[in-house]
Amino acid sequence: MNRRRGRVRKWRLRGRRAQVSAIATILGLLLVVTFIANYLTATLPNAMSVNDLNHVVLIENQVGRLQALLQAASQDNAVLAQLTQPVTLGGQGIPPFASADPAMIGPERNGSQFWLNYTLQGPLGAMAPTSIEASSGFNVHVVNTYLPQADVALDEGGVVIAQPGGVPTMLDPPEISAVQLTNGSYASFSVWLPIFVGNISYESGVSTTEITTRLLNLDTLSLSPSSTLSVKDHSSITLTIRSPFAGAWAGFFGSIADFASQYTCTGPSAVCNGPYSSGGPLANVVLTIPTGVVLNTLYIQIATFAITVQ
């Protein structure tokens, strides 16, 4: 009888130990599941949001550096200079839970153009109006997972960023300046605009691609008070930017005191004022510089670059 009771006690003790072990295992699993759930719903999104932001900023800096190289080569008259800029398409992932977010580089989806119009005069009177029409630009579309997707573009010489639902922003404008007088006319105007020739191919993924450019030609018009030629009196110089990032150009011109009252944006309201839609329509931003009879300093430089993406 005592032996049976001892066996029963041992069996009960083993059962209790098994129950305690099972409960401990369940609690341990619950802790692991809770940790993983918290990691996937809070820690991982926060960390990947930081990675997405860092990736966008990196691309902004890379496109901005290329713009600075193009302007510097133009200012130095470095014809045939070759300029190379890497662009990091892949962001930073957190394996095995989150892979690197990709990006795609290529021509601007709906295109972009600029027109520059002016009229000169000489000793014999006004000359035929000059009209320059060209395009230059590429876009890097960043496919973020945890932040809104972003477009970082070199658009007619300006570096812009746009995200769906927001208003495009000018990060680095091209070299453009003016001096406006109190009567509204202008004493000087200066602008640098690039032209790209060659096909910009599409590249996508998470690798690093390279943009290679070569300065082919510079067309520079420089007039001073001592020049034989001048801008025609009582005429206007007009710069038109037709772009999906019109809101960035409107914001830039509006932020410069000498330009704030001299620009218009025509086209869909969302393109001029937001909200931005990637791959959406275009609008025209027109900057008008009235010459009066005092605009005696003019600097226009059109830089033509061959460009390849590989």
CORDA-V168545 format. One record per run of one state. SS is the DSSP state (helix for helix, strand for strand, loop for the rest). FROM is the first residue (numbers start at 1). TO is the last residue. If there is no record, write none. Layout:
BEGIN
SS FROM TO
SS FROM TO
END
This chain:
BEGIN
loop 1 1
helix 2 75
loop 76 81
strand 82 88
loop 89 93
strand 94 94
loop 95 97
strand 98 98
loop 99 102
strand 103 106
loop 107 112
strand 113 118
loop 119 119
strand 120 122
loop 123 124
strand 125 126
loop 127 129
strand 130 134
loop 135 136
strand 137 142
loop 143 149
strand 150 155
loop 156 157
strand 158 163
loop 164 168
strand 169 172
loop 173 175
strand 176 180
loop 181 185
strand 186 197
loop 198 202
strand 203 205
loop 206 207
strand 208 223
loop 224 229
strand 230 231
loop 232 235
strand 236 243
loop 244 245
helix 246 255
loop 256 262
strand 263 267
loop 268 268
helix 269 273
loop 274 282
strand 283 290
loop 291 296
strand 297 309
loop 310 310
END
